[in-house]
Amino acid sequence: METVEETIHFLETLKKSVVLEVLVAALLADRKRLAAAPVRFAGFWVSLSDRLTERAERDLRSVRMELRRLGVEILETVQSEEAREVRCRWKGTIRKEKWLNEWLKAECVKQLEAYAGFDRA
């Protein structure tokens, strides 16, 4: 049986994985729009977007390695208009975890701000 600390670590690591997955997908989609947008500094914004995406992808790989180390197997990820739900196996148990899209968006912004080196205060 898992300890409270193990469960918290599992949930925090899974949450990080979901936030980074959403962030990478959003950055890639926004990059396409930026590249086609009639803005004066398009090259700069595209380059910045590329660097942010690379960093998020690197962090996501690291988090996924940690999930594997913990023995987590992601079985299914379902995105709806309201939420993202992940079904996974951990320590012999199938678990479902769900995060609301608005919360995910806020977490993605926090992550981008952390990458940029500033906070919301």
N, C-alpha and C positions, 0 to 999 in steps of 0.2 A: 504494500500500500504506500502511496506517495505521501510525502510530508506537505505541510502547508507551504513551506518555502519552495519545494519542487513544483508545486502547482502554480504558485505565483510566477516563478521563473518561466515555466511552460507558457502560461497565458500572456505574459509580457513579451516573450520572444515571438509567439504567434501573432500578437497584435502588431509588433514592429514589422513582421513579414507582410502582413496585410496592408499596412500603411505604405510601406515602400513599394509594394506591387502597384497600388493605386497611384502613387506619386510617379512612378516610372511611366505608366500608361498615360497619365495626364500630361506629363512633360513631352512625351513623344507626339501626342495629338496636338498639343499647343505649338510644338516646333513646326509642324506642317502648316498650321495657320500663320505663324510668324513668317515663315519663308515666303509665303504667298501674299502677305499683307503689304500694302503701300505705306511703309513707315520709313522714316529717314535713317534710322540706325538698325535696319533689319539684320545686317551682318553681325553686329555686336550682340543683338538679342538672341539670334540663332546660335552663335558661338557660346554665349552664356548658358542657354538652354542645353546645349550639347554637354557642357562641363557639368552642369547640375545632374543631367541624366546619367552620365558616367559615374558620378559619385553615388547617386542613389542605387544604380545597378551594382556597384561594388559593395555597398552596404547590404543590399538585398542578398547577394551571394554569401556574405559573411553570416547573415541571420539564418539563411537556409542551411548553411553548414551546422550552425548551432542547433537548429531543429532536428537535423539528422543525428547529431551527437546525442540529443535527448531521446531519440527513438521515435520521433513524430513522423507519421506518414500522412501527407495531405491526400485525402481521397477525392474531394470535390470542392470546388469553389463556385458559388452561384451569386451572380450580381443581379439585383432587381432594382426597380426605380427607387426603393426606399432604403435598401441595405445590401451589405455583402455578407454572405454566410459561408463559413468554411466547415466542412466535415472532415475530421481527421481521426487517426488512431494513435493513442498514446497510452503506453503501459497496458495494452490489451483491451482498452476501452474505446469505443467509438464516441467521439464528442462532437457537438455542434456548437459553434461560437458565431455570434452575429454582431455586426457593427453597423450603425446607421450611417448613411451616406454623408449627412451634414457633419457628423462627428469626424468621419474620415477626412472630409475636406479641411476641417479645422486642424486636424493632426498633420495633414500634408503641408499646410501653410506654416505650422510650427517647425516642421522639418526643414522647409525651404529657408525660413528665417535663421535656423541654426546653421545651415550651410553658408548663409550669407554673412553670418557673424553678428547679427543683431537680434534683439528680442522685442517683444511687443510693449514693454514698459514705457 
